[in-house]
Amino acid sequence: MSAMAGKVLIICLLWACVSVCECEPAMFGEVSSPQYPQPYPADTLEQWDLEVPQGYQIQLTFNHLDIEPSPNCYHDSLIVVFDKKVLRKFCGQNSTDRFHPGDKPIVVSGNRLRLIFLTDDSNSKSHMGFTASYQAVGCGDPKPLLNGGVRVINGSNNEYHSVVEYYCNEPYYTFEGTRNVRYTCAEDQKWTADDSKDNIPPCVPVCGMNTEVSFGARVFGGNPARPGQIPWQLLHDSYSSGGASLISDYWALTAAHLVDSYENTSMNWLGGIIDSKDKKAVIMEKEKIIIHPNYTRVGEGKKLNNFENDIALIKMSARVPLGPNIRPVCLPNKTHEPVMEGTMGTISGFGKFERGLSKILRYGHVQEYPPDKCNPGNVPVTENMFCAGDDVKRVDSCAGDGGSPLFFPMLGYGSKEQPYEVRGIVSWGSSKCGNKYSKSFYTKVQNYLDWIRETMANN
């Protein structure tokens, strides 16, 4: 076997004998031949695996190179290997030599380089070898964005002057108040926002959008919903009945009386369905239930005669996978106008229908009535409640609809300019729902906006 063939064999064997280092790659470092600056020894085989953190490019700069010159660096050589391929082979003593690297650094597209130093016994003179430095260049990988991503606009390998743009997973997520979020790899090797803002804005769920427009009748005997029409409607799965409204990809809004005494009990909710028996439902497990602190608790199975502050929040144990059939509804703005602004809104739920609870999600349209047009019985009515129904079409919420939404505008009239908002939560009403003149009472959501937002932010 020739000396050169032996060298090739040794190089090939090195790929199978690489030691693994568990340490964190350095941003920079130095490497030099054995005994540098003293002359290097004959019959030498040395290998260095240089690595900088993932996402950066590695740059190699030779500070000094003095290796015995020979045609094609046959005798002594320094070999630079990248991506399992020989990138360059160096020898010589000055930058005018054909095989000398000169003063220009070597930059590759990855974060690893391998150096192999080979010498034989033919060196008739004393040569010092080499010394080199390496460093990470570029800005590294841009920070990841939850519910979104990042794409390259200009440049490559996160190098200087590269431009990236963040985006949200539309149509279910969007940036709040902005559309384009671009960062440039600056001279200080940091991603710098074009608008000088350091923090990447979060992707927030798009609320109040559904997949189609339709018109319908009432919940009690009303029209069945179509897939994606009311994607924020949730169904109480662990117990007999009840609903909630998804208001983010973690949180849902419901009535306090529905979840009173269940804070320490397992509870699942179903979403993305219009059939309560649908086996493809998105199953959401609650992490915690937070009932309004001023709600008067009575406990399970006891009669409730006061529905003041009948509102609660449910936090799910995992992020809800948003899609065409499961999306949040918007929270309303505070207003001194009537809850439904003098027009009609829509109620929905899986509540009582003819002989029992409805297996199908139904909806109907209702209008707001002044308190003197409603019959509260012996239950006190406060400014945190309102009543709604439809005397003409006998539209009303019913048993089993508790916690479900009253949303505005009326189903079929939502748009990007006026997304659907949950204005009320089904709270209480007459046991004879569906009869003429029967109306139900709803928790006025706009009166609890501060509590809702603070609770979500703190939990």
Secondary structure, DSSP 4 states (H G I P E B T S, - for coil): --HHHHHHHHHHHHTTSPPP--SPPPSEEEEE-TTTTSPPPSS-EEEEEEE--TTSEEEEEEEEEEB---GGG-SSEEEEEETTEEEEEE-BSSTTSTT--TTSPEE-SSSEEEEEEE--S---S---EEEEEEEEES--SPPP-TTEEEEEEE-STT-TT-EEEEEE-TTTEEESS-S-EEEEE-TTSSEEETTS--SPPPEEE--S--S-------STT-EEPPTTSSTTEEEE-SSS--EEEE-SSSEEEE-HHHHTT-TTS--EEEES-SBTT-TTPEEEEEEEEEE-TTS----TT------TT--EEEEESS----BTTB-PPBPPPP-SS-TTTTSEEEEEES-EETTEE-SB-EEEEEEEE-GGGS--TTS---TTEEEEEBTTTTB---TT-TT-EEEES-TT---SSS--EEEEEEEEE-SSTTSTT--EEEEEGGGGHHHHHHHHHH-
